[in-house]
Amino acid sequence: MDNGHLLIRGIKKADEGMYNCEARVMARGEIDFRMIKVIVNVLPTIRARKSEVNATADIGESALLACDADGYPEPTVTWTHNNVVLETGDKYSLNEDGSELVIKEVKKVDEGDYTCIAKNKAGEKSEEVSLNVFVLPNITYFNNQTASEFDEEVTLTCEASGDPTPTISWRFGNRVFTEGEQASWTRPDKYEGPEAGMFGFNYTLG
């Protein structure tokens, strides 16, 4: 440029380096120069290795959430959950560069979105990782019934909790009952042991 400035348009990382500025007086053969170093900072990029991670609660399981970051200078990576910065401790563990977050002893309350943030002098970028936490089925209520052969009907009740909500099925011996089906049987001629009159229940996550 006429004013002695050098304008670099659309600057890229490849433009980084040493630039030589020279000043000359041709009539007297005098010259002076200065070296100018140009450092190009690059905005971070960050990518989640998995956008969703599944884990099961209350069985001592850990969950690994990971993000890979790039940029110049090398960005620092931090993690937040519900706007709280997570640090290594009893509940969480971070590797040396912060790219991997381990959630220890996963519980249902740990479910939600976790944000990994890459930051350097050029700025910051973030990415979200969702943690889905499942809860194993658990029978929360059931009742034993005593009935005589003259009773018209007997209702057996079984309730279960879990996430997703478990479905419940019933069986008697080798027979599995379908929804809406009524159970009936003939009184045996002889006693066949305590297991002869026992109903079982199966439950699966829906």
N, C-alpha and C positions, 0 to 999 in steps of 0.2 A: 504494500500500500504506500501511497505517496508520503504519509506521515511517519514512515519508518516502522509501522506496526506490521506484524504478521498475523493474519487471521486464518485460523484453521476451522473450516466448516465441517459439521457432522463428525465431530471428533470421535475416534474409536480407540480401543485399547492398542491397536497397532501403531497409532500416532505417538505413543509414549516414547520418551527418550531424550537425548541431549540435542539442543538446537544451538547453533553458533550465530551470534549477532556480531557483525563486523562494521566498523566505522572507518572510512578512508578519506584522506585529503590527498587527492591525486597530484596536485601541483607540488606538494612538498614531500610526497611519498610517505606520509605518516599513516599509521594504521593502529586501530585498537579493536579488541574483540572481547566478548563475554560469552561464556557457555551458560545456557539456560536449560534447566531440567524441567521437563513436563511429565507429570504423573497423572495418569488418567484413572480415576476411581470408577468402578463399575457397580451399578445398582445390583443388589443381591437378587438372585432367583432362588426359589425354594419349592420343593416338590415332596409330597407325602408318599412314602413307599406303599402304604395302603390307606385309602380314604376312610375305610371302616374296619374296625377290629372287634372281634367277638370274644367274650370271656364268660366264664361261669362263676357265679358268686358263691362265697362261703365254703369253698373247698380248698383254700390255700393257694389258689391259682394266681399267677402274675400275668400282666398284660404288657406287651411291648408296643409302643407307638414310636414311629421313626419318620424323620424328615431329612432330606439331603439338600444342603444349601451351597451356592456358589456365588462368587463376586470378588471384587478387589477394592480395598483390602479384604482378606478373608473374613466373612461375616461371623459374628457371634450368634448363637442360636439359643433362644430361651423359650420356655413353655408356660402357658397360662391356662387356667381352668376357672370359669366363672369370674374372670377378671382378676384372678389371684396368681401371682408369679410362683411357679413351683420350683422347689429346691430339693437337693438330696437330703434325705432324712429317713425316718422310720417308715413313711408311706411311699416316698418316691425315690428313684435312683436315676441319675443322669450320667451318661458316659462323658469322656473327657471333652469332646467338642460340642456336647449338648444335643447332638443329633438324635439320640435315642433316649426315650423316657420309659422307665419301667414302673408300673403301678403295682405295688405289692399287696398281697392278700385282698384281692378284688372283692368289693361288695356292691350291692345294688346302687348305693348312693354315689358310686364312682361313675355311673353311666352319664354320658353327655358328650359335648364337643370340647376338644382340647385344641389349642392354637399354638402352632410353632412359629416363631418369629425370627427372621434373619435380619441382622442389622449391621451396617458399616457406615463409613463416612458419606457414602453416596445416598443413603436412605435405608428404607426397610421394606420388607415384603413378608406376608404371613400366609399360612395355609392351615386349614382345619382338618382334624382327624376325629371321627366319631367313634366312641366306645359304646358298644352294645353289651349289656350285662344280662345274662339269663340266670334264672333261679330254678334249681331242680325242683321237681314236684315233691310235695310234702302233704301227707294225709293229716288234715287238721281236725277232722271229726268223723267218728263212726260209732254206730250203736249195735250192741249185741241184742238179739231178740229171742225170747222164749215163747213158743206157740204150741197149741194143741192141734190135732188133726181136724178138729171141728171149727177152727177159726176160718172165716171166709177169706181173709187176706192178711198178709203181714208186709209191712213196708220196711225195707232196710235202707239206711241212710249212710252215705259216705261223702265227705267234702274234702277238697284238696286245694292247696295254693301252689303258685308257681308263676313264672314269667318266661315265655307266654303262658296264658291260662291253660292248665292241663285238661285233657278230656279223660273221662272216667268210663270204664267198661266193667261189666260184671261177668263172673263165671261160676259154675257149680260143677265140680268134677272136671270132666273134659268138655263141658258145654259152655259156650260163650253166648251171652244174651245180647241181642241187638236192641237198639233204642225202641221203646214202646212195646217190647215183647214181655209177656207175663210168664213167670216161672211156675211150673207145676211138676209134681213128681208123685210116685206111688210109694206108700209106706212099705219099707222092706220087710221081708219075712223074718229076718233075723238081724240082730245088731251087728253092724259092720265096723265098729270103732268110732272114735270121736270125730274123725275127719269126714265121716259119711255125710254129716249135715252142715258142713262148713262152706260158706260162700267165700270166694276170693274176689279181689278187684284188681284190675290193671289200670295204670294211668300213664298217659303219654303227653308230651308237650304238644300243644296244638299250634 
